[in-house]
Amino acid sequence: MLEYVQSLRLEQAQKLLQSTNLTVIEIISQVEYENISHFGYLFKRQFGITSREYRQQKGL
């Protein structure tokens, strides 16, 4: 169950990275992560790249 909820939160963060100009810190807060490094670890584990790299690849 925890992995499912984490996956949903990370997918929401991914959508926010694509569709907003919010900073990564603001996005992390919106998807209710308190630990930035833990979020970074989970994001990279799920998507294979960091949130910053993801945003750069999408040209945002």
Protein Blocks (a to p, Z undefined) as FASTA:
>chain_A
ZZmmmmmmmmmmmmmmmmmcbdfklmmmmnopablklmmmmmmmmnopafklmmmmnoZZ
